Amino acid sequence: MFKLALRQLRLDPSRTLLTALVLGAVIAVILILAGFEQGQYYQLSRIVLKRQADLVLTQSGVSNFIAVRSSLPQTTRDEVEAVDGVVNANPLTALPVIYAKGKLRTPIYVLVYDTIGGPASIKSGRQIKQGREIVIDESLAKKYGIKTGDDFLITDFRFTVVGITNEAAFLMPFAFINYDGMLDLFIESEIAPDLSTFPLLSFLLVELKPQADRDKVAAMIEQRVPAVDVFTPEKLADRDVNMGRLFFGPIMGLLVSVGYIIGILVVGLIMYADVRGRIKSFAVLKALGFPARRLNMAVLYQSVLLLALAAPLGAGAAYILALFIESAAPVYYIYLAEPGTLATTMIASLAFAVIGALVPLRTIHRSDPMIVFQGA
């Protein structure tokens, strides 16, 4: 029956290709929706993991890196560096600000770094060398038409853009400055009267000696420095991802579920229309004595073959669409390399095909061999 199903598809290649394209479009939509959700989680995890630290210290009681306010006492750094096994405790400050240009407003997250913790990769331009320089995310650069060498105003303070990076998370672009730039911003800008609302030190990025046991050093820091909570970058990234799941999960789960439901309905309609278009062929097979069971198997095989053709088309379309979305709006990252997402989508698509194949079986069973002579 496999050969029969293959021949049925080859009888009308244009119809087969059109059907596969529609099925591929359904698969592409589901992959894009699921990939968008996974992309947000991927960005959340990478923001922490790219900071190049062995341990990340937050304010006691703060267990996230993103979307929270962490403020550490200035003396914390010396206390941490006095712990055996610690090489450096590098400061990192997070400043949520609003970037305004014309009538547009965009919330951005400015990370202030010293030695480590700065932009992990520069797509164009260079790293920061002096205080009044800034590296911004490419989504900001695209949205506002900013290039390296252009001015970048935060309140009324003027930075010069020296680099474009590709770091964003929680639908928010990031920017990077050093501590000289932060001090100039605080002293010379309109922010100065509101300094109490901004932390001077948010996190410490701890570098350990090569032979140091990370868990033991973390336990010693927790014991000797009660003002901080100690996390490995991986653990802190997991907490941010969990926070993202609480935020994105309900709405994205609904959208993906709707995508699956639409997929089942579309595939069912496609398979029904396809079988109705081949009803004369099935009528001839019934007249030749093919039992209903074998005809059923032929339809199921046909569905699987269509899926095998549609799956790479859908995956390719999703990849191209993801590139287009990321190019147009880099703050939205579509992560299609998640094995679980690909496996779930392919399994769901197979279910679509099987369910769609079951829809027209009643039509096949009731087909009359005499319809072959209708219109003759």
N, C-alpha and C positions, 0 to 999 in steps of 0.2 A: 504493500500500500504506500510505502514511502516513494517508490518510483512513480506511482499513479499521482500522488500529490505533487511531485516535482513536475510531471508532465502537465498537470492542470495549470500550474503557475506559468509554465513556458508557453502555453497556448496563446496567452494574451500578455506579452511582456510589458506593454505600456500600463495596463491595469495593475499588474503586479508591482511595477516600480512606483506607481502613484500610491498604492496601498502602503507600501513599505515607507515611502516618504512621510505619509500622514502618521503612521505608527512611530517613525523616528522623531517626528515633531513632538509627539506626546512624551516620548522618553526624554527628549532634550529639555522640555519644560520642567519635568520632574527633577532632572539632574541639576538644572539651574537653581530651582527652589531649594533643593537639599544642599547644593554646593554653596549657596549664599549663606545659609545657616552655618554650615561647617566652616566657611571662610571667616565669619565673625569670631568663632571660637579659636580658629588658627591664629588670627591676628592678636587676640587677647593673650594667648599663650606666648607668642613670639615677643611681645613687648617686654615681658619680664626676662625671658630666656636670652634675649639679645644684649642684655646689660652687662654681660661678661663677669658676673660675680659668682663666688663659691657659696656665699650666704647672703641673704637680703634681710635687713633689719628694719622693722616698722615700729611705729608707736605702739606701746602696750595696748592690747585690745583691738588693734587694727589688723585685719587678716586678708586684705586685698591690696593690690598695687594700683588698680584703676578705679576711678569714680569714688574715691574715699579721700578724706583729709588725714594725713599723718604728719605729726609735728614732734620732732625730737629735740631735747635740750642740747645746746651746743657742746656741753661737756661730755656728751655721750661718746663722741668719737675717741677721745683720749682714753676713756674707760674701756672701750672695746679693744683698742690697739694694745692695751696692757695685758690682755688675755693671751696666754701661751698658745702659739700656733697661728696667730693672726699676723699677717704682714702689713696690710693696710685696711683701713675702714674708710672707703671713699664716699664723700657726701653726694647726695642727689636730692634735688628739690623739685617738686611738682607744682606748677602754677597754672591753674585754669583761668584763662583770659578770653576775652571776646575780640576777635580781629574784625575791624570795620573798614570798608572801603566803598565810598559812595553810599548807596542805599543797602548794600549787602552786609550781612553780619554772619560771622561764623565762630562758634565756640572752638577753641583749640587748647591743647594741653602742652604747655611748655615744660620741657625737662631741662633743668639746670645741672650741669655736671662739671666735674673737676678733671680727674685723670681718666676714669673709665665711666661707662654709662651713656656715652654720647651716641650719635647716629651710627648704626652698625654697618650701613652700606650707603654709599653716595652714588646716585644715578648720574648726576652731572654736577660739576663744580668741585669743591674741596671741603675738607674739614675746617673747623673754626680755629683761627690763630690768635684773635684778639677779642676784646670785650664787646665791641659794637657789631659783631657779626652774628649771623643766625643761619641755621640750616632748617628748611621747612619741608613739609611733606608735599609730594607731587600733586595731591588732590587740591591743595591750596594754590599751588603754582598754576594748575590748569584752570581752576575756577576764577582766579583773579588775573590771569595772564601775566604772572610774575616770572622773571628770569633771573639767573645769577647776575649780580651787580645791581639789581633794583633795590629800592628802599622798601622797608617793611616796618610799618608803624604799629606799635602797641601803645594804646592811649595816644600820647603825643611824643613818644620816644622813638627815635629813628634808628633802626637796625639796617645793616646791609646784608642782603641774601648772598651767601657765598657757596651754598650747596643745596641740592634737591635730593631728598631721600624718599623712601617708600615705606614709611612706618605710620600706620593708623590703626586705631582700635576703638571698638564701641561706637562706630560711626563717627569718630572724631579724629581729625588730623593732628599730628604731633609736630612740634618744632623744638629745636635744641639751641641753647645758648650756654655760655660758661658763667662762672660766678662773678667775674668782672662785669659782664654784661648785666647780670641781675642787680648788682649793686648800683650800677649807673642808672638802670631802669627805676629802681626804688628811689634813688636820690633826686633824679632830674625830671621824673614824669609826674603825671597827675595821680599816680598810685601812692605817692609819698604820704598823704594824710591817712591812708587806709592800711598802713603797713601791718598793723596788728591782725588784720584778716588773712595775711599771707604767711605761710610757714617759711622760716629761714633754712630749715633742714627737715626734709621729709623722710628720707631713707638713708641707710648706710649700706654700701655695696662692699662686702667683706672679701678680701683676698687672703687665702690661707697659704701657709708653707706647703711645699710639695708633699712632705711626709705626714702632714697633719691629718688626723682622723676628723672628718667633717662633723659627724654626729657628736663626738666628744667635745669638740670646740663649741658647737652650737649649745650643748648642755651647759658648758661653763659660762658662756655669755649670758644665757638665760638666768643663771644663778647669781652672777656678779653684777649684772646691769638690769635691774628690775624695770627700767623705763622702756625696754624694748621687748618685742617678740621676734623670734628668730625663725626664719624659713629658708629651706632650700629653694632655689629658683623654680625647680620643678613643682614643688608643693604649692608655692605661691601662684604659679601659672595655673595649676589645677583649680585653685580657689577662684581665680578670675574667670576661668572657663565655666565653673559651676554658677557663678554669678551671671555670666552671659546666658547660660541655659535658663535661668529663672526669668531673665528679661526677654530673650528671644524665643525661648522654647514654646510657650503657649501659642503665640501668633504664627510662628513658623510651622509648628506642628499642625495647626489648623490649615495653613496654606498647602502644606505637603499632602495632608489628608484629602483636601479638596482636589488637589492634582491627581491623586490616585483614583478618586471616585470618577473624575472626568475621564481619566485614562481608561477605566473599565467601560464606561459608557461609550466612549469614542471607539474603542476596539470592538466592542459588541456590535455597534452600528456598522463599522467597517466590514467585519466578518459576515454580518447578516447580508449586507449589500453585495459582498463578493460572492457569497453562496447563491443569492438570488440571481446574480448575473450568470452563474454557471448551472442553473437549475436544469437546463436541457441535457447537459453532460451527465449530471447525476441521474436524470430520468433514463438515459440510455443505459447506464451502468445497472440500474435496477432491472431494466428489461432484459439485460444479459444474465441476470441471476445473481448479481452481487448482493450478499446479505447486508442488512442494516448495520451490523457490527463493523463490517469492513468499510462501509461508507463513512461511519463515524470516525474510524481510525484515519481515513484519508483526510477528513477535515481537520483533525487534530494535528496530523503531520504537516498539513498545509499551514496551519497557524504557527507551528514551530519554525518552519522554513521562512515564513514571512518575518518572524521575530529575529531569526538569525541574520536576515538581510537588513532589518530595520535598526537593530542594536548599534552596529558601527556607524550607521548614518546618524542616529540620534546622538551618540557620543561625540562624533565629529562636529555636529551642529552645535552641541552644548559647548564644546571647547572654543569654537569660533565666536559664539555669542558671548562667552565669558571674557574672551580677549577684548571684544568690542566694549562691553560694560566697564571693564577695568581701565580701558584706554579713555573712555568718556568720563568716568567718575572713579578715580583710583581709590577713593575711600571705601568703595564697595568691592570686596575681594571674593571671588567665586572659587572655592577650593574643591576641585573635582578629583583630587588624588586620594581621597579618603576611601580605603578599601571597603569599609562597612557600607558607605553610601552607594558605591558602585554595585556591590553585591545585593543590597536591598533593592535597588532600582531594577536590576536585571531579574531578580526573583519575582518582584512585583509585576514586571512586564511579562514574564512567562505566565504568571497567573492571569494577567489581562488576556493574553492570547488564548489560554485554555477556556476561560470564562466566555470570551467572545466566540470561540468555536462552538460552545454548547448552545448558544442562542439560536442558531439556525437549524439545529438538528431536526426539530419538528417539521420544518419546511422540507427537508430532505426526505424524511420518512413518508410524507404525504404527497411527494412528487409523483405525477402520473406519466408513464412512458408515452402516452398519446400526445403530450404537449410538444414532443419533438416534431410532430407533423403540423403543428399550428403555424400558420403563416406561410406554409410551403406552397 
